[in-house]
Amino acid sequence: MISLNDYLFSGNTVLKILHQYSNDLRNSAKESRNGIDLAHSNYLIQIIELLEHNDFLTSQSQRIKEFYKFMTREYPFLAFTFKGRIKSLVRAEEKFNGYILEYIYDYYKKNRVFPSEAEIKSRLICFRDLIAYRIVISMPTCHIKKGDDRTAIEQKYLYDIANVLPGFLEEKGFSAELSGFEGHSDLLMESIRPYYRDYVTTPRSTGYQSLHITFYDNLARCYTELQLRTKDMDDFAEIGEANHFGYEKLQEARRTKRDEIPGGECVYFDEAYERLTKLQELELAKIDVNMFKAINNQLINDGCGLFRGRQILPFEHLSRFQNDLID
């Protein structure tokens, strides 16, 4: 069985790794008539297209930048950052295989039979966050009056911004996608609730909080996701308990699924599980990828988007009144 790990020790660039892995997966899929590996190869080609033909990102980031400018005018007292990234190769590989595991496990648990190859393939067209932008806001301490609830204030502004975002970007060539999510805050306007996944009001089991919305870019002809968080939410997700707890719980959940579906019962489950396990056991200090260096699995200098994603949009706004209270 071919896995991403097979290509991480030869000093190649991420782009060459993608080409080799995708091509080998495609050839193997044809020989074994494995439609899931073929879909996997096509998924990797999407990432290749983003890296090789990314002129559209200039147009897209410029239109996203217009919302950044809007926020600097409308919320001069807020500090905030805009970050854009192409999903890292390792994370993309984890997500694809993780989705296969989740779908097969849930299907088997409900029906006590495995889904067909066609049914699995039909669920592998939902990846719409290869490009994602994140807005993180913070109310500087100097603007918080004694007795005020900083968390409540920041969340109010977060929802204010969320209410404006879909209409603003629609005028720039984006169309919001329905989310199918339930459990929204009353602070979200009723007309836009169908487009948001409100993990602020309805946090994930890890405690993760954020507002997510997916857009189709009609000019670039691709999907992109926007996430909105307060600084506390971002810290919790990136360096707090949500990050560590989520990883440990995910590991535990996958081991449970392996116990439920023993090896040899479903080839698609087996292959996805093995690929995920190999990635989770990867010692980053030992791999050899061009423009990537790790001392260990925590100290990483990722200059190629292998592990942490490739940054495409860094904007930072500091409150204009950083040292003065606003009347």
PyMOL commands that set and color helices and strands:
alter all, ss='L'
color gray80, all
select helices_A, chain A and resi 4-7+14-32+35-52+55-74+89-111+117-122+141-143+150-170+193-195+231-238+241-260+267-280+284-286
alter helices_A, ss='H'
color red, helices_A
select strands_A, chain A and resi 79-86+131-138+174-176+196-198+211-217+222-230+292-294+300-302+310-317
alter strands_A, ss='S'
color yellow, strands_A
deselect
rebuild
show_as cartoon
